[in-house]
């Protein structure tokens, strides 16, 4: 317990009048140093987002396990609750379908952009890599397109479609969301929502595609933002159902900067089986390749390119 207390600290970031609360996992080398103030000596940080309605610990405390592991590997890690979730101030819709609408329209992007900027400045970081799971992955993509401080993305089971508002879906999610300990059942619902039949043949997007999210994705991929995507086993798709990953791979000019890892023997939460360990192993390898220790100028040289992404996104949304 004492060791855990020494390696963690509860921190607060103010955003537009509300307090966002999170947990800071310290790099081991800095714990034993004589520094009195927060200073990570130009590390890249890891910023974990809520997976849907779940608190920042995530299902099975998986986010705690990963954050502690990354900190030990030299990447200071931060787990934050979005407004209205967990320990953070603010309001959140009662209905999951309404929360999904906020996520799918990029509602949380300004908050996450401000959070990444605040953490980067406060802890003297080169920037942050955002870890987003499911809905958190959607918010991470939107935020990265509007932020110079977000240097990379780690996405677990992202989705690129818009949920259909049906009475059945509303009733089902209203029943399961408060019972987050049974997240496996909710995961199955999400998996099934991810597959819709194509209305048009070829590589044209279906009518429920999240076009604004895909636009952000294409901007980031074209700019070469380092990204790793993890997918869990899904129900077997039916003939004619749309493959978003194949579409994005074909359309994204910078897809060579995107790594996709499929993890067998786990579930949507990546807790079952070897999911947690496999995610950690592949992400640490990816971080070592994309963000090895190097002078600040090596990473800051990309800021002009990242600024262009934010400008492009602002123009597209105006």
C-alpha positions in Angstrom: 0.0 0.0 0.0 2.8 2.4 0.9 4.5 1.8 -2.4 1.3 2.5 -4.3 0.8 5.8 -2.4 4.4 6.8 -3.2 3.9 6.2 -6.9 0.5 7.9 -7.3 -1.0 11.3 -6.6 -4.5 12.6 -7.0 -4.5 15.8 -9.1 -7.1 18.3 -10.3 -7.2 20.3 -13.5 -9.7 23.2 -13.9 -11.5 23.5 -17.3 -14.1 26.2 -17.9 -15.2 26.5 -14.3 -15.3 22.8 -13.4 -12.7 20.5 -11.8 -11.5 17.4 -13.6 -9.9 14.9 -11.2 -7.4 12.2 -12.0 -4.6 10.1 -10.8 -1.0 10.8 -11.7 1.3 7.7 -11.9 4.9 8.9 -11.3 8.0 7.7 -13.2 10.1 5.7 -10.8 13.3 7.6 -11.4 11.7 10.8 -10.3 10.3 9.4 -7.0 13.8 8.8 -5.6 15.1 12.1 -6.9 15.5 15.3 -4.8 13.1 17.3 -6.9 10.5 19.0 -4.9 8.2 20.1 -7.7 6.5 18.1 -10.5 9.1 17.6 -13.3 9.2 14.6 -15.6 12.2 15.9 -17.5 10.7 16.0 -20.9 9.1 12.6 -21.0 6.1 11.7 -23.1 3.1 11.2 -20.9 0.2 8.7 -21.2 -3.3 10.1 -20.8 -6.1 7.5 -20.1 -9.7 8.4 -20.7 -12.9 6.9 -19.4 -14.1 3.9 -21.4 -17.8 5.0 -21.8 -19.5 5.5 -18.5 -17.0 3.5 -16.5 -14.7 5.3 -14.0 -11.1 6.0 -14.8 -10.0 2.7 -13.2 -11.7 0.9 -16.1 -13.1 -2.6 -16.1 -11.1 -4.9 -13.8 -8.9 -2.0 -12.8 -7.1 -2.5 -16.2 -6.3 1.2 -16.6 -4.5 1.2 -13.2 -2.4 -1.8 -14.2 -1.4 -0.3 -17.5 -0.7 3.2 -16.1 1.5 1.8 -13.4 3.3 -0.4 -15.9 3.9 2.5 -18.3 5.2 4.7 -15.5 7.7 2.0 -14.5 8.8 2.0 -18.1 9.5 5.7 -18.1 6.2 7.2 -19.3 4.4 9.3 -16.6 0.7 8.3 -16.8 -2.5 10.1 -16.0 -6.0 8.7 -15.6 -8.7 11.3 -15.8 -12.5 11.3 -15.4 -14.4 13.3 -18.0 -16.9 15.9 -16.8 -19.8 14.3 -14.9 -18.0 10.9 -14.6 -16.2 9.4 -11.7 -14.8 12.1 -9.4 -15.0 15.0 -11.8 -17.5 17.8 -11.6 -20.1 18.4 -14.2 -23.2 16.7 -15.6 -23.6 13.7 -17.9 -26.7 12.4 -19.7 -28.7 9.7 -17.9 -29.3 7.8 -21.1 -26.3 6.1 -22.6 -27.6 6.8 -26.1 -27.5 10.6 -25.4 -24.0 10.3 -23.9 -23.0 8.4 -27.1 -24.4 11.3 -29.2 -22.1 13.8 -27.3 -19.1 11.5 -27.8 -19.9 10.9 -31.5 -20.1 14.7 -32.2 -16.8 15.5 -30.6 -18.4 17.2 -27.6 -15.4 16.3 -25.3 -12.6 17.3 -27.7 -12.2 20.9 -26.3 -12.0 19.5 -22.7 -9.4 16.8 -23.7 -7.4 19.3 -25.7 -7.3 21.7 -22.7 -6.4 18.8 -20.4 -3.5 17.6 -22.6 -2.2 21.2 -22.7 -2.5 21.6 -18.9 -0.7 18.3 -18.1 2.0 18.9 -20.7 2.8 22.4 -19.2 2.4 21.4 -15.6 4.7 18.4 -15.7 7.2 19.7 -18.3 6.3 17.0 -20.8 7.0 16.8 -24.5 3.4 15.9 -25.0 1.0 13.1 -24.3 -0.2 9.9 -26.0 -3.9 9.5 -25.4 -5.2 6.0 -24.5 -8.9 5.7 -25.4 -11.2 2.7 -25.2 -14.5 2.4 -27.2 -16.2 5.8 -26.7 -12.9 7.1 -25.2 -11.2 6.2 -28.5 -13.7 8.3 -30.4 -13.1 11.3 -28.1 -9.4 10.8 -28.5 -9.5 11.1 -32.3 -11.5 14.3 -32.1 -9.2 15.7 -29.5 -6.0 14.8 -31.4 -7.2 16.8 -34.4 -7.5 19.9 -32.3 -4.4 19.6 -30.1 -0.7 20.3 -30.6 0.1 18.5 -27.3 -1.4 15.1 -28.3 1.5 13.3 -30.1 0.1 9.8 -30.5 -3.0 7.6 -30.0 -3.6 4.2 -28.5 -7.1 3.1 -29.4 -8.9 0.0 -28.1 -11.9 -1.1 -30.2 -12.7 2.3 -31.7 -15.9 2.6 -33.8 -16.8 4.8 -36.7 -20.6 4.5 -36.9 -23.5 6.4 -35.4 -25.8 4.5 -33.0 -29.4 4.3 -34.1 -31.9 5.7 -31.6 -34.4 2.9 -31.1 -36.7 2.1 -28.2 -35.1 -1.3 -27.8 -31.5 0.1 -27.6 -32.6 2.7 -25.1 -34.3 0.2 -22.8 -31.4 -2.3 -23.1 -28.7 0.4 -22.3 -30.8 1.9 -19.5 -30.8 -1.5 -17.8 -27.1 -2.4 -18.3 -25.2 0.9 -17.8 -25.7 1.2 -14.0 -24.5 -2.3 -13.7 -21.0 -1.6 -15.0 -19.6 -4.6 -13.2 -21.4 -6.6 -15.9 -19.6 -4.7 -18.6 -19.1 -7.9 -20.6 -22.8 -7.9 -21.4 -22.7 -4.3 -22.5 -19.6 -5.1 -24.6 -21.6 -7.7 -26.5 -24.3 -5.0 -27.2 -21.6 -2.7 -28.5 -20.1 -5.4 -30.7 -23.5 -6.0 -32.4 -24.1 -2.3 -32.9 -20.9 -2.1 -34.8 -22.2 -4.1 -37.7 -24.8 -2.7 -40.2 -25.5 -3.8 -43.7 -24.2 -1.7 -46.5 -26.9 0.1 -48.4 -24.6 0.7 -51.3 -22.0 -1.6 -52.9 -18.3 -0.9 -53.2 -16.3 1.2 -50.8 -18.9 3.9 -50.3 -19.7 4.7 -46.6 -23.0 3.4 -45.2 -25.6 6.0 -44.2 -24.8 5.6 -40.5 -21.1 6.4 -40.8 -19.7 9.1 -38.6 -18.4 11.3 -41.4 -17.0 14.0 -39.1 -15.0 11.4 -37.1 -13.7 9.8 -40.3 -12.7 13.3 -41.6 -10.6 13.8 -38.4 -9.1 10.3 -38.7 -8.0 11.0 -42.3 -6.4 14.3 -41.3 -4.4 12.6 -38.5 -3.4 9.7 -40.7 -2.3 12.0 -43.5 -0.2 14.0 -41.1 1.5 10.8 -39.9 0.3 10.9 -36.3 1.6 7.6 -34.7 -1.4 5.4 -33.9 -1.8 1.9 -32.7 -5.3 0.2 -32.7 -6.3 -2.9 -30.7 -9.2 -5.0 -31.7 -10.9 -7.8 -29.8 -12.7 -10.8 -31.3 -16.1 -9.8 -32.7 -19.2 -11.7 -33.8 -18.7 -13.0 -37.3 -19.8 -10.2 -39.7 -22.5 -11.0 -42.1 -22.0 -10.8 -45.9 -22.2 -7.2 -47.1 -21.5 -5.6 -43.7 -19.1 -2.6 -43.9 -15.5 -3.0 -42.9 -14.4 0.4 -41.6 -10.8 -0.5 -40.9 -10.4 -1.7 -44.5 -12.0 1.5 -45.8 -9.8 3.7 -43.6 -6.7 1.8 -44.6 -7.5 2.3 -48.3 -8.4 6.0 -47.9 -5.8 7.2 -45.4 -2.6 8.4 -47.2 -0.6 8.1 -44.0 -1.8 4.6 -43.0 1.8 3.4 -42.8 1.9 5.3 -39.4 -1.1 3.2 -38.2 -0.5 -0.2 -36.5 -3.4 -2.6 -36.0 -3.1 -5.4 -33.5 -5.9 -8.1 -33.1 -5.9 -9.7 -29.7 -7.3 -13.2 -29.6 -8.7 -14.9 -26.5 -10.0 -11.7 -24.9 -13.1 -9.5 -24.9 -14.1 -5.9 -25.5 -12.8 -4.8 -22.1 -9.4 -6.5 -22.9 -9.5 -8.0 -19.4 -10.4 -11.6 -20.2 -7.6 -14.1 -20.8 -4.3 -12.5 -21.8 -5.8 -9.3 -23.0 -4.2 -7.0 -20.4 -0.8 -8.5 -20.8 -0.9 -8.5 -24.6 -2.1 -4.9 -24.7 0.8 -3.9 -22.4 3.4 -5.8 -24.4 2.5 -4.4 -27.8 2.0 -0.9 -26.6 5.4 -0.8 -24.8 7.0 -2.0 -28.0 5.2 0.6 -30.0 6.1 3.4 -27.6 9.8 2.3 -27.7 9.7 2.6 -31.5 7.7 5.8 -31.8 8.8 7.7 -28.7 12.3 6.7 -27.6 14.1 9.1 -25.3 15.4 12.0 -27.5 15.9 15.8 -27.4 12.8 17.9 -27.2 13.4 19.4 -30.7 12.9 16.0 -32.4 9.3 15.9 -31.3 8.6 19.7 -31.3 9.6 19.8 -35.0 6.2 18.3 -35.8 4.3 21.0 -34.0 3.9 23.1 -37.2 2.4 20.0 -38.9 0.1 19.3 -35.9 -1.0 23.0 -35.9 -2.1 22.6 -39.5 -4.3 19.7 -38.5 -6.1 21.8 -35.9 -6.6 24.6 -38.5 -7.9 22.1 -41.0 -10.4 20.7 -38.5 -11.5 24.2 -37.4 -12.1 25.1 -41.1 -14.1 21.9 -41.7 -16.3 22.5 -38.7 -17.0 26.2 -39.4 
